Amino acid sequence: MIFNIVFWLLYFIYEWFGLAALSGEYRSYFINACVAFPFAFVVCYFTVHILLHKYYDKWPRWKFWFLQILVSILLLLAKRCVNYYFIYPKFFPHALELPFFSFGKLIVELVNVYLIVGVYSLFYFVKNWYEQRQQVRDLVQEKTTAELELLKSQVQPHFIFNTLNNIYSTALKTSPETAKLISHLSSFLSYNLYDAKKDFVSLISELDYIKSYVELQRNRYGERFDASINIYDDLEGITIAPLLLLPLIENSFKHGIASSINQSWLRIDISKQKNKFLIKIENSIEKEREKHQIDGQGIGLKNVRRRLELLYPDQYEFKALKEQYTYLVLLKIKILE
């Protein structure tokens, strides 16, 4: 925002004072700047933020350049009309000596505006490159910090798992339900200690991890909590960043199930649509929760959004919807080859 304000303010000042200083006609060139500014702004925005940013890698090159040239010609003719019929007669009558379709004049104006587009693009992409580098550095730093904290907590993990297995074997004989919980806890810890370090894991593994977490929570809340995890399509070969879904599940408990005194529920649906997979997470909330902030802006969800932007740029859709008695999160991610 600041970059755009500063850039376009400087451009307006240049169009006004920079040109008026040569002739002293400040009022005339102020009007000229008011016409040139929106034209240059529209061309820059359309070229950089729409064509280059959204469609350059998606469209065939001929389609990209055809649309770019077509829009440039239309906008250039629109500007020429405003100047020739409204601005020039009143402020620059000598400019009417050239015909409307003066090839030289049109070329000069086109070159001038695309010089501005080039300068804007240069500053814009340098700024974005710097911000992306900073984000990568922050992500690496956060990952390093998390790994250090994880290492601190890894007190003889093999000993812990061996102990859990021994307890599981004992409980299996006396209390099958307790043994089941121990099995879920063991799977949960194993994923945190080992799989979470990977860049990507199979979606099936991530869902198994979520199942273990939900089962442990089911034991905590008892009969007043019901959960279902539904997989509608074959997920073989699909990968996902580890621990990406856990904050979304934790959010369901934090903002709905944990504070509920009545029957509560959680539903997780996973499906595949062409080259994307869809995860829908929906949970119940009580009417009293309306006075609390449940708008998808908590720290956990902000971290999920940030990781999605870094790991899946322009390859995901994320929505968080709150209704009177339910909270719904929709996450759609492009399947990476």
N, C-alpha and C positions, 0 to 999 in steps of 0.2 A: 504493500500500500504506500509506504513512504517513498519507495523507489519510483513508483509511477507518478506520485504527486510532484516530486522534485524534477523528474525528467520532463514532464509535460509543462510544468511551470517554466523551466528553462527554455523549452522550445517556443512557448508563447512569447516570452520576453525577447528571444532572438528574432522571431517573426515581426515583432512590434518595434522594439528599440533598435535592434541590429540593422534593419533596413531603413527605418525612419531617420536614423542618425546621418545617413548619406544625403538626405534631401531636406530634412527638417519637417516633413509632413507627418507629424505624429498622429494626428486624428485619422488621416487616410489609412495609414499603415496599421492603426489599431483595428479598423474595420477589416482590413486585409487579413490580419492575424486571426480575427474572429471567424473568418471563412476558412483559412488554411488549417487552423487547429483541429476542428472536428473531422475534416477530411483525412488528415494525417493520422489522427487517433483511430478512426475506423479502419483504415488500411492496415495499420500496425497491429491492432487487436485481432482483426480477421486473419492476417498472415501468420502471426506468432502464436496466438492463444487458441485459434481454431484449426487452421490448416496444418501448421507445423506440429503443434503440441498434440493434437488429437488424431489427425488423419494421415500424416506424412508416412508413417510406417504401415498403415492399413490399406491405403489406396494405391492403385497403379500410378506410376509417375505421370503418365499422360493425363490422367484425370485430375491429379493434383495441380499440374501446371495449367491445364485448360481452365479450371475454375479460378485459379489465381489471376490469370490474364483477363478472363471475362469480367470478373469483379473489378479489377483495376481499371479497365476501359470504361465500364459503366459509371464508376465513381468519378473518374477523371472527367467524363462528359458532363456529369451532374455539377461538378465544381466549375467547369468551364461555362456552363449555362448561368450559374449564379454570378460569376465574375463578369461575364460578357454583357448580360442584360440588366444587372442591378448595381454591381460595384463599379465597373469601369465607367459607365456614363456619368456617374456623379463624382467619383474621386480620381479616376485615371483615364480621362477621355482620350489621351494620346494612344492608349492601348487598343483602341477600337480601329486603329489603322490596319491592324492585322485581321484577316477574316476569321470567322468562328472556327473553321476547320483548318487552322494554320498548323501544318504538320510539324514545323520546327518548334512552335510554341507548345504544342501538346507533348512533344518528346522532352522538352526542357522541364515541363511541370512533372511529367512522369519520373524522370531521373531525379529531380529534387525530392519528391516524396519518398522514392525508394532509397535515397541516401538516408533519410530519417528512419525508414524501416530497418535499414542495415545497422545504423547506430543503436537503435532501440533493441534489435535482436541481439547484438553483441553484448550490451550491458545486461539484458535479461538473462541470456544463457550463462554468462559468467557468474551472475548472481545466483542462479539456480545450481550451477556446478559447485559453487562454494557452499551453499546450503546443504546440498546432498553430501558433500565431503564431510561437513560438520555432523550431519545426521549419522553417517557411517561411523565416524569417530565416536560419537556418543553411544551408538549401538554396541560397538566393540568394547567400549569402556564399561557399559552396563553388563555385557556378557562376561567380561573378565571379572568384574566385581561379583557377579552372581556365582561364577565358578569358584572364586576364592571363598565366598561364603559357603558354597556347597562342600568344598574341600574341608573347611573347618568342621562342618557337621558330619562328615564321613568318618566317624570313629569306628574303624574296623567293620565296614559294611558286610563283609563275608561272615564275620562272626554274628552280626545281627540276623542275617538271612538263615544261617545255620540254626541259630537259636529259635527263630520263628518256625522253621521246618520241624524242629524237635517238638515245639509246643503244638504245632498243627497235628503231628502224628499222635500225640497224647490226647489232644482234644477230640480227634476223630473217633476215638474209642468211647469217650464219655459224653461229649457234647458236639454233635455234627454241626450245629448252628454256629457255635464258637469257632470250630475249625474252618468253616466257610468264611467267616469274618477275617480270620488270620490269613487265609489265602488271598483275600482281596487286599488286605493291608500289605502283604508281601509283594504283590504285583504292583501296587501303587508306589511303594518305596523303590522297587527295582527300576521302574520307569523314570522316576525322578532322578535317580542316581546315575543311570546309564543312557537311556534313550534320549533324555532331555538335552544331552550335550551335542546331539547330532543336528545338522542343519535342517534335514527333512527326515521324516519317518513315514511309514505307511499309514494311511488313514485308518485302516483296520486296527493297527496298534494304538493309535490315539483314541479310538473309540473304546477299545478294551480298557484303557486307562480310565476313561470317563465312566465306564460301567463299574469299575472297582470303586471309584470315588462315590458314585451314586449309591452303591450297595452299602458302603460304610455310613453314608448319611441316612439311608433307609433304616438302618439299625438304631441310629440316634433318635429319629423322630417317631419311630414305631408305626402303629396302625393309622395314625392321622395323616400319614404321607404316602402318596402313591406315585410311582414313576414308571415310565415306559420309554424304551429306546427302540425305534423302528427303522430298519434298514430296508429300503425298497428296491435297490439295484445292486448289481455286482460292483464292488469297490476295489477289486483286485488291480494292483498296479498304480493306484492313485496315492499320491504323497501329500503331506501337509507339514507345515512347520510345527515342531513339538510344543506342547503346552499352549497352543493358540486357543483352544476351546475351553480350557479350564476356567479362565476368568469369567467367561460367559455363563458357565454352569454355577460358579460361585456367586455370581450376581443374582441368579435365580433364587438361591437360598437366602442370600443377604437381604434382598428387597422383597421377598415374598414368603417363602416357606418358613424361615427362621422366626419371623414375628407373628406367624399365624397361630391362632388358638383353635381354629376349626380345621376341618379336612382341607388338605392342600395337595397340589399335584404338580408334576413336572413331566413334560413330553418333549422328546427329542426325535426329530425325523431327519433321515439322511437319504437323499436321492441324487440321481445323476441326470443332467439335461444336456444332451449333445456333448460339448467340450467343456462343460462346467459341472461342479457338484454343489448341491444345495444343502445347507444345514439349517434347520428350523428348530429353535429352542423356545418353548413357551411354558410359562408357569403361572400359577394362580397367585393373586394378591387380594388382600382383604380391603374393603372399602376404606377403612381407617388409614390405609397406607397412602391415600391420595394426598394427605397433608405433607408427606415426605417427598423428597426430590427423587423421582425415578425417571430420568430423562436420557439415560444413556451417556451421561457425562462424568460418571465416577472414574476414579483413578484406574481401576482395572480395565474398564472399557476404553478409556483414553489410550492405555498401553496397547490394547488389542488393535485399535485403529492405527496407531503409529506403526506397529509391526506390520500390519497389512499394507500400509503405504510404502514401507521399505522393502518388504519381501515380495509383494504382488502389485507393483505400480500399474495402474490402469487395467488390472486383471481381476478385480473383485468388486462386489457390491455389498454394502453393509447397511442394514436398517434396524432401528430399535423403535418399537411401537408400543405405547402404553394405552390400555383401555381401562374401563372402570374396574374390571375384576381380573384382568390378565395382562401379562407383560410378554411381548414377543420380540425375539431377535432373529433376523434373517441374514444369513451369510452365504453368498454365492462366490465361488472361487474358480478361476479358470484352471483346468487340469493341465499341469505342466508335463511336457514330454521328457 
